[in-house]
Structures are given as C-alpha cells and as structure tokens.
Amino acid sequence: MTVGGSFLFDGTEMVGLGMRQRRRIWGPGMAMVFQDPSTALNPVMKIGPQIAESIRTHSNLGRPR
C-alpha cells in the first residue's frame, strides 16, 4: 500500500520536516486539543499550574520567583 499526501501549515510543508523543524512550529504556532479532558488534564493538580506549565514550556519563560 502506498500512502501519500501533503500537509501545509501557514505555508510550510510539514511532511518530511525533521523533528527539530517541527518542534519550532509546534509550540508557538500549533497545538493539540485533546477531546477527552480526563486524558488532557491531571485531576490531582489545579488547572492554573497545568496551563502555566504549558505556557512556560512553549514561550521560554522560566519558573516564577
């Protein structure tokens, strides 16, 4: 079976990009939205710290002092 196709994101061809190039796009330009909240959020953690963790990770911000 042969599978082919193309996937453009903001004018960039995503098929064939290396991991390093994809990571540059994933954080600031693209994110996954999980449809099942039980797999997307940690139920033992408050929502604020979970969202803050994601923002810090993808915007090069450090931990608050």
N, C-alpha and C positions, 0 to 999 in steps of 0.2 A: 504494500500500500504506500502510495506517495502522498505526502501532505505538503501543501504549500500555502503561501499567503503573504500578506503584508500587514503591518500594524504601524500606522503613523500616529505619533503623539506630538502635537504642537510643531508639526513639520519635520519631526525626526523619525526616521525609520528605526523601529525598535527591534525588529527581527535581525538577529546577527550581531547585536551590540554585546560587548563584553560586560562582565559583572561590574567593573569599575565605572563604565559609562552609564549603565543602568542605575547604579546607586546615586549618581549625580542628579538624575531625574526623579527618582522615586520619592525622596523626602520633600523637596520644595515644590515639585510640580504634580506629583501623582501619589495617591494613597489608596489603600484598600479599605472598603467599607464593609465590615462583616455584617451579615444579616441576622445572625444569632447572637444576641447580647451575652449569653452565657459563655460563649467562646471568645468574645472580644474583650470583656472586662473581668477583672478579678473581683469576685464578690466579697472578699475579706478586706479589700482596700477601698478607701473613699475615692470617689470619682475625680476629685480635683488633682490629687497626686498622679493618678493614671494619665490624665490629659496633659499635665505639666511634664511628665516624663517623655511623652511623645513629642511635645513641642521642643523640649531641651535637646532631644536626640537629633531632630531634623533641622534645628536652627543654630547649632553650635553654641548654645547657651550652656553655661555651667550650672552647678547647683547653687541655690540661693545661699548667701552668707548670713 
